[in-house]
Amino acid sequence: MIDPADITGLILAGGRGSRMGGVDKGLQPYQGTALALHALLRLGPQVGEVIINANRNLSAYESMGAAVWPDSLPDFAGPLAGFMAGLEHCETPYMVTVPCDSPLFPADLVARLAAALEAEGAEMAMAVTLEGEPPVRQPQPVFCLLKTELLESLVRFTQAGEAKIGKWAAQHRCARVLFEDAGAFANANTLEDLQCLPVRR
């Protein structure tokens, strides 16, 4: 079994927030608390350490009690830029990523991803949910556990101008972990989405 102490949790809060009108998404309130802080409180018990990837308002994120690292790639290059920032500063053999805008993700997310990675001899593990009618498997690529030794691969991938997590994951042994409760992965892309998020469970 992978020891949780060997896993660093990374909260992805480095986006433009363009679908929220350009606001800093991770600092938007959900039930009176910033989204990113909800993620930190939910992820913290599952890992050894939590760090945050953010590109604005760094002091506000630092006040949450975690180290904050901006993208090393320019121009808000997307989630993989956050992955890279995390891997560059990760001091454990594994890193798990969660977005700042999904405050209800499972309390056993990391344990289940780690168990699948270990069982399948994989390099990364990704959450999958069932969506639509009839249900179709939908990858949740920003919920990803990976070996930190994949940094070199990620650098090569982004230097080639690529930016899709799924395309990068396809180059590696990736375990897919089905989570039955798709609602746990509900995210707030817009301010309206944020108002519609269910009460925290």
KANORPE-V229113 format. One record per residue. N is the residue number from 1. PHI is phi in whole degrees, -180 to 180 (none if undefined). BURIAL is 1 if it has 9 or more other C-alpha atoms within 8 Angstrom, else 0. D_CENTER is the distance of its C-alpha to the mean C-alpha in Angstrom with 1 decimal. Layout:
((N | PHI | BURIAL | D_CENTER) (N | PHI | BURIAL | D_CENTER))
//
This chain:
((1 | none | 0 | 21.5) (2 | -76 | 0 | 18.7) (3 | -72 | 0 | 19.2) (4 | -53 | 1 | 16.3) (5 | -65 | 0 | 17.8) (6 | -91 | 1 | 16.9) (7 | -119 | 1 | 13.1) (8 | -98 | 1 | 11.3) (9 | -93 | 1 | 8.2) (10 | -118 | 1 | 6.2) (11 | -96 | 1 | 5.5) (12 | -88 | 1 | 5.4) (13 | -134 | 1 | 8.9) (14 | -102 | 1 | 10.9) (15 | -79 | 1 | 12.1) (16 | -75 | 0 | 15.7) (17 | 65 | 1 | 15.5) (18 | -62 | 0 | 18.3) (19 | -78 | 0 | 18.4) (20 | -106 | 1 | 18.7) (21 | 80 | 0 | 21.7) (22 | 89 | 0 | 20.0) (23 | -73 | 1 | 19.1) (24 | -78 | 1 | 16.3) (25 | -58 | 1 | 13.9) (26 | -63 | 1 | 12.3) (27 | -98 | 0 | 15.9) (28 | -74 | 1 | 17.1) (29 | -78 | 0 | 18.7) (30 | -130 | 0 | 17.9) (31 | 52 | 0 | 20.8) (32 | 85 | 0 | 21.8) (33 | -131 | 1 | 18.8) (34 | -57 | 1 | 16.2) (35 | -52 | 1 | 12.9) (36 | -64 | 1 | 11.0) (37 | -71 | 1 | 13.5) (38 | -57 | 1 | 13.1) (39 | -62 | 1 | 9.4) (40 | -63 | 1 | 11.0) (41 | -67 | 0 | 13.9) (42 | -81 | 1 | 12.2) (43 | -83 | 1 | 10.1) (44 | -49 | 1 | 13.0) (45 | -68 | 0 | 15.4) (46 | -95 | 1 | 13.4) (47 | -138 | 1 | 13.1) (48 | -80 | 1 | 15.6) (49 | -153 | 1 | 14.1) (50 | -122 | 1 | 11.3) (51 | -126 | 1 | 10.9) (52 | -124 | 1 | 9.8) (53 | -101 | 1 | 9.7) (54 | -145 | 1 | 12.3) (55 | -119 | 1 | 15.3) (56 | -139 | 0 | 17.6) (57 | 49 | 0 | 19.0) (58 | -61 | 1 | 17.9) (59 | -66 | 0 | 20.5) (60 | -65 | 0 | 19.1) (61 | -72 | 1 | 15.7) (62 | -61 | 1 | 17.8) (63 | -67 | 0 | 19.8) (64 | -79 | 0 | 17.0) (65 | 96 | 0 | 17.9) (66 | -125 | 1 | 15.2) (67 | -67 | 0 | 15.6) (68 | -122 | 1 | 14.3) (69 | -129 | 1 | 14.1) (70 | -79 | 1 | 14.6) (71 | -59 | 1 | 14.3) (72 | -90 | 0 | 17.1) (73 | -90 | 0 | 17.5) (74 | -81 | 0 | 19.5) (75 | 64 | 0 | 19.3) (76 | 48 | 1 | 15.7) (77 | -78 | 1 | 15.0) (78 | 104 | 1 | 11.7) (79 | -57 | 1 | 8.1) (80 | -65 | 1 | 10.0) (81 | -65 | 1 | 11.7) (82 | -66 | 1 | 8.8) (83 | -53 | 1 | 8.2) (84 | -65 | 1 | 12.0) (85 | -59 | 1 | 12.3) (86 | -64 | 1 | 10.3) (87 | -64 | 1 | 12.4) (88 | -65 | 0 | 15.4) (89 | -116 | 0 | 15.3) (90 | -80 | 1 | 14.1) (91 | -111 | 0 | 17.3) (92 | -117 | 1 | 16.4) (93 | -69 | 1 | 16.7) (94 | -133 | 1 | 13.2) (95 | -137 | 1 | 9.7) (96 | -120 | 1 | 6.7) (97 | -113 | 1 | 3.0) (98 | -139 | 1 | 2.1) (99 | -81 | 1 | 4.0) (100 | -75 | 1 | 7.4) (101 | -106 | 1 | 9.5) (102 | -124 | 1 | 9.1) (103 | -77 | 1 | 11.2) (104 | -111 | 1 | 12.6) (105 | -60 | 1 | 10.2) (106 | -61 | 0 | 12.6) (107 | -71 | 0 | 14.0) (108 | -110 | 0 | 14.5) (109 | -53 | 1 | 11.1) (110 | -68 | 1 | 11.0) (111 | -60 | 1 | 14.8) (112 | -73 | 1 | 14.9) (113 | -64 | 1 | 12.5) (114 | -65 | 1 | 14.5) (115 | -63 | 1 | 17.8) (116 | -70 | 1 | 17.3) (117 | -59 | 1 | 16.4) (118 | -66 | 1 | 19.5) (119 | -63 | 0 | 21.7) (120 | -97 | 0 | 21.2) (121 | 59 | 0 | 21.4) (122 | -90 | 1 | 18.3) (123 | -96 | 1 | 16.3) (124 | -151 | 1 | 13.0) (125 | -137 | 1 | 12.0) (126 | -129 | 1 | 10.2) (127 | -73 | 1 | 10.5) (128 | -135 | 1 | 13.4) (129 | -124 | 1 | 15.2) (130 | -102 | 1 | 18.8) (131 | -128 | 1 | 19.4) (132 | 83 | 0 | 22.8) (133 | -140 | 0 | 26.4) (134 | -68 | 0 | 27.1) (135 | -62 | 0 | 23.7) (136 | -124 | 0 | 21.7) (137 | -68 | 0 | 18.8) (138 | -120 | 0 | 15.8) (139 | -63 | 1 | 12.8) (140 | -118 | 1 | 9.3) (141 | -66 | 1 | 8.0) (142 | -83 | 1 | 4.4) (143 | -104 | 1 | 4.7) (144 | -140 | 1 | 6.4) (145 | -105 | 1 | 8.8) (146 | -144 | 1 | 11.0) (147 | -75 | 1 | 14.2) (148 | -70 | 1 | 14.4) (149 | -68 | 0 | 17.6) (150 | -79 | 1 | 15.9) (151 | -55 | 1 | 15.8) (152 | -60 | 0 | 19.2) (153 | -61 | 0 | 18.4) (154 | -67 | 1 | 15.6) (155 | -60 | 1 | 18.1) (156 | -61 | 0 | 20.7) (157 | -63 | 1 | 18.6) (158 | -72 | 1 | 17.8) (159 | -66 | 0 | 21.3) (160 | -82 | 0 | 22.6) (161 | 87 | 0 | 21.2) (162 | -89 | 0 | 18.5) (163 | -144 | 1 | 15.1) (164 | -93 | 0 | 13.9) (165 | -60 | 1 | 11.2) (166 | -60 | 0 | 13.5) (167 | -68 | 0 | 16.5) (168 | -68 | 1 | 15.2) (169 | -60 | 1 | 14.1) (170 | -66 | 0 | 17.7) (171 | -83 | 0 | 19.2) (172 | -130 | 1 | 18.1) (173 | -72 | 1 | 18.7) (174 | -122 | 1 | 15.7) (175 | -80 | 1 | 16.0) (176 | -109 | 1 | 15.2) (177 | -114 | 1 | 14.9) (178 | -83 | 0 | 16.4) (179 | -109 | 1 | 15.5) (180 | -68 | 0 | 18.6) (181 | -89 | 0 | 17.4) (182 | -62 | 1 | 15.8) (183 | -62 | 0 | 16.2) (184 | -66 | 1 | 13.7) (185 | -104 | 1 | 11.0) (186 | -57 | 1 | 13.1) (187 | -129 | 1 | 11.6) (188 | -110 | 1 | 13.8) (189 | -82 | 1 | 14.4) (190 | -126 | 0 | 17.9) (191 | -65 | 0 | 19.8) (192 | -66 | 0 | 21.5) (193 | -57 | 1 | 18.4) (194 | -61 | 1 | 17.7) (195 | -67 | 0 | 21.3) (196 | -93 | 0 | 21.0) (197 | -61 | 1 | 18.1) (198 | -68 | 0 | 19.8) (199 | -62 | 0 | 20.8) (200 | -56 | 0 | 18.4) (201 | -100 | 0 | 19.2))
//
